[in-house]
Amino acid sequence: MDIVYHEQSRCFHLYNEHISYIITVLRNGQLGQLYCGARIRDREDFTHLLELAPRAMSSCTYEGDRFFSLEHIKLELPAYGNGDYKAGAVELLQQNGSRITEFSYESHSISHGKPRLHGLPATYAEADDEALTLTVTLRDALTGMRAELNYTVFRDYAAIARSVRYVNGGNDTVTLTRAMSLCLDLPDCNYQWLQFSGRWARERQLISRELTQGVISIGSLRGHSSHQHNPFVIIKRPTADEDKGEVMGISLVYSGNFLMQAEVDAHMTLRLMAGIHPENFAWQLEPGKAFQTPEAVLVYSDSGLGGMSRTFHQLYGKRLARGMWRDKPRPILINNWEGTYFNFTEDKLLDIARRAKDCGIELFVLDDGWFGRRWDDRGGLGDWTANPTRLPNGVTGLADKITELGMNFGLWFEPEAVSRDSALFEAHPEWLIATPGRNISHGRNEYLLDFSRPEVVDNIHDQMAAVLGSSKVSYVKWDMNRSISECYSSALPPERQGEVFHRYILGVYDLYERLTAEFPHILFESCASGGGRFDPGMLYYAPQAWASDNTDAVERLRIQYGTSFCYPLSSIGAHVSAVPNHQMYRITTLSTRANVACFGTFGYELDLSKLSGEELDEIKVQIEFMKRYRELLQFGRLYRLESPFEGNTAAWMVVSADKRQAIVAFYRILNQYNDCFTRLHLRGLDPDMLYRETQSGAVHYGDELMRAGFITSDSTAGEIFFGMMPSSDFASRLYILQADKD
Ligand code: GLA
């Protein structure tokens, strides 16, 4: 790993074993992009990669020089309007109404490690030799505005983290109306664009789009990263697949409104951008004030999508997630939501907990409905004290009883929300996000608190800290169940209303930061009506997130498969729920439900009193299995083998770091009569190692399993293996591979 500055050519080369990122100071002082991709040899000068050519009818910077045209030069911080006609990465509204800027090189510095971003989540380095950071400061002479472009290269990951800090060094107040975190100009557009989109209960579905002249984008204008689009995109060469080929993933460490965009210009070059969505964004910067953009992370892989995902999993699992739970296998929980919804008493909860304890479950989570005037979803939000009818002994009393059973206790909050029927609303109607004189759109009968106001964040903090500090709570589920509408803060002046969306998220981050620091033993799980805020920003505070309100095992195959492209398995909240499933009304076997949920944080979300003794016995076995293998299932290397987006089957596997252990999962959605023989070409094993499949006892070398394949045919192909039952719809099987002794 190094960052080299070549003074003669004014080139910066950031590299590690896997990746090179090369930029240069251009003749006009702007920062140019020369190369981003697989590691290449360093040399004194890379400026020939600029491809300067006297193209006809182009805007040129210098009179009489047709070679230097910003229409064609690849830029790191482009601004619209000075000869570059693509969308820019920065836009500054000045006092005279102009938005033209000329950011040019002023200085640079290279430092060990990685500085934290003030008030924002970001990847980090634990030791100085893990990362190097380059800061290039550009200055717009006319306004005095400085842009500090920060680039971090990591020793161990094929990744570059990028963010920009703007500092108003001039005498006038200016307004940032566009401040993207990342801009990457690439010399060609021969890529496919993959995005992870959907809707509530159908999050992160893999969608592939072709790049062609023009703009394609995804984003959120809802105030949270959203169910609709995830702040993550991939570009891959058309021939790249799971195992081979060039792939780049771009992920934004942010939980609010975002934009990810690809623009292909007339000469088929590609500009990628990621950052806060410029729509509704306008940030005033008085002289001396600074604005920090969120961080974007770029991962390069020449070993396909799988290689890219494993880099994200390691980087985000180890150097984005924080706290004592980061590296720990997660507790097996039972959550009462789908078991009881709002219909519970303390006795009912204790009954579920006792049965759960008997099955080996470690954590009891009390979901929505325990507080204030919360009888259904129309009241109570904002009042975080126990409802005495529901919990006569308060949270403390219930938590004590649960812990006496030998289980840990977890609690649901929706800190950002308020109900009209609540003491908080009665005391502070002005704390809502609402535009004066306008209707407030409804969402799940609730409103959002104006988290851009510090006093609101303080109030919720104090209420939550009082509960968490006085009761034995070891887990918090932090929910958020509606999007922002009629966005306006009555605490901010008119010219600052364009800051509310971002200030809201900063308020959320502030509350997370305080609570995670004050209660370091608590495991936080983020949630937003399921997966409406499943993003890297949340992962920084909460190492796991409820992936979706859809708990159907078959639907979950696609949701969890899509989620796995960027996010580690240890972050994917997944539960076994009742059948018929409450969202899909589908009946799947208990075993298939567990076989899907175990590739995640694993828990149960049903009423155990409604299960038969046989089912409870099966659950006990599932829990024993999970306890034995959760380290591997949550922290092993993931290899996706068959995509549920492509056919009737899905398969994936996890392999331990030392390659001595692997678990392979195979799912067939609809049963096939007289089916073909099936086999999986396994991945990530040691070719020379002999593996024993623990159920059948059969042994195979790694090379055979990866090349010839692992046979998964069953009765559908006329074969019956080791007394296996005839198959049915929604079948699944797990195989454990263990290195044979010698
Ligand atoms: C959201 C969550 C659910 C549950 C309910 C409670 O929908 O995603 O898991 O907590 O809220 O109201």
Residues whose N, C-alpha, C, O or C-beta is under 5 A from the ligand:
A	BS01	GLA	W337 D367 D368 C527 A528 S529 G530 D549
